[in-house]
Amino acid sequence: MSATRWTVPVDHAAFAGHFPGRPIVPGVVLLDRVAQAVAAALGEPVAGVGSAKFLSPVGPGAILEFSWAAGTGRSVRFDIASEGRAVATGTLTLAGKP
């Protein structure tokens, strides 16, 4: 299993509209960050999201831990946590030939 960390910038552009007064990181931002981390670590682009389940919200300044491991075929299973709390889980599909 591989892992990396990311601290959510308190001034991230996504907070402007998601949600005023109680900002949370949109799921698409979490998916983009985990896909970037997996692609960089494996040297292979991510073609898509196989599945994703968002378990708890993430706010500005949160420290996230992204972890992943090879799944079946071209899939990679990922988990996102913040201070021991599960944030999201799912699978990514790698680009390329199976």
C-alpha positions, 0 to 999 in steps of 0.5 A: 500500500502506498500513501501521501498527505495533502493539507487542504489550503484554507483559501482553496478556490472550491470553497467560494461556492461550496458552501458559503458559511460552512465550506467543505471540499467538493468530492471532485476535488478529493477525487482529483487529488487522489488520482494525481497522487496515484498517477504520479506514484505509478507513472501511469495516468488514471482513466477514470473513477470506478466507484467512490463513496464519500463518508464525511465532510472535509473543511479548510486546513484539514490534513488528508492522507491518501492511501492506495493499493492495486486492485484487480486488473487495471483498478486501484483501490483508494482510501482517504482519511483525516486524523483517523476519520474515514473521508472517502473510499473507492476505486480508480481505473488506470489508463492503458491496455489491460 
